[in-house]
Amino acid sequence: LSVIEQVEPRIAEATRQELADQRSSLKLIASENYASPAVLLTMGSWFSDKYAEGTVGHRFYAACQNVDTVEAIAAEHARELFGAEYAYVQPHSGIDANLVAFWAILANRVELPELAEVGVKGINDLSEEQWESLRHKFGHQRALGMSLDAGGHLTHGFRPNISGKMFHQRSYGTDPTTQLIDYDQVRAAAREFKPLVLIAGYSAYPRRVNFAKMREIADEVGATFMVDMAHFAGLVAGKVFTGEEDPVPYAHIVTSTTHKSLRGPRGGLVLATKEYADSVDRGCPMVLGGPMAHVMAAKAVALAEARTTGFQTYAQQVADNAKALAEGFTRRGATLVTGGTDNHLVLLDVSGYGLTGRQAESALLDAGIVSNRNAVPSDPNGAWYTSGVRLGTPALTTRGFGADEFDRVAELAVDVLSGTTPATASNGKPGKARYVLADGLADRTKAACAEL
Ligand code: PLP
């Protein structure tokens, strides 16, 4: 930091402050973690200065021999760790990985009799003029994914995201009583909608998915089966999700981030069966610019870490801790979506405390507990204020927390929520954002968090 200080002291100070803030609070955001020093150090290297558009051994720039080494090693670790036929480690983030996958599916699956007429093998080989005359065919493809309020992700075909422009989207929700995925409902929606792509994966669903059943449904309607395992990749890597809960043997294409439960650098990756490999390889320049070699190197290091038995112990602890957290909440009278968890996150319905998700998130933050508000199924408060708070265990498990510490986290969080009251909004109506914490509660909780 002293080097940075000489150039831009405010950045050095913000970096120092970020470390202090992360140390003095409890990080329960389900999508965050602490990457190892090896991963962090690998990112700060001279690879950051290198351009390497293209793929291993086939670059549009000179002197890419070391980037080739790095990318090949990262892909090898990803293939072997997940048992995939093919791995693409260039995506800069989860959204990029999904875009690469969507394009690969469109390129492979959209049937164009016109291709034979113009004498080309695939869509990627069309000339500009041919593409102009055929592009309208690509706006009418259908994708079926999990609804946002049931825990799905924006990149699964929803309008605020470009995927919603690429596909005509329909979503499947969860059973209104159990709040679990209802596979019969997914099958019925797939039969009626006949999607080109069936998407599984989530950001805020606290349960495991049966990928064998989902693949069966995809096969029945002739859909490509894509799984976005961004959130739970660490549990797949750590062999907590095996058999029908492991997406890789069942999906045609699996996408992921590398920075959440997988505990690597910020980034994404795509795993695919051989039939999709060529199209996925077109990710750069189709979707991505020059790959970030320093990040691919850090992905290789993180993936090597994830292949150790130590990581398997970590992943199991993440799941055990989530159970302890859920039980801690339930024992203290809190309401959890689906009644519990069997992955790395819990979704707390805070309406019983008379709070919106936004008020709960802010009150917890004041008290040193960092979480994020999240919609619950059929949320009356919508996606901005919400009625839920999502909490995950990957980061604090990395810090060494076990079941006892997570039980204490539940106790502290329940105390904060019980001691918070909504305040009137400036227009005099019941507020959805303002709140008041009981006297001294924030400081008391902060002190208790620091002891953990
Ligand atoms: N897919 C899922 C399921 C996610 O939860 C997220 C991030 O929250 C993404 C994709 C996007 O990842 P990124 O933020 O790296 O683009």
Boltz pocket constraint, residues with backbone or C-beta under 6 A from the ligand:
constraints:
  - pocket:
      binder: B
      contacts: [[A, 31], [A, 92], [A, 93], [A, 94], [A, 95], [A, 96], [A, 153], [A, 155], [A, 201], [A, 202], [A, 203], [A, 228], [A, 229], [A, 230], [A, 231], [A, 257], [A, 267], [A, 268]]
      max_distance: 6.0
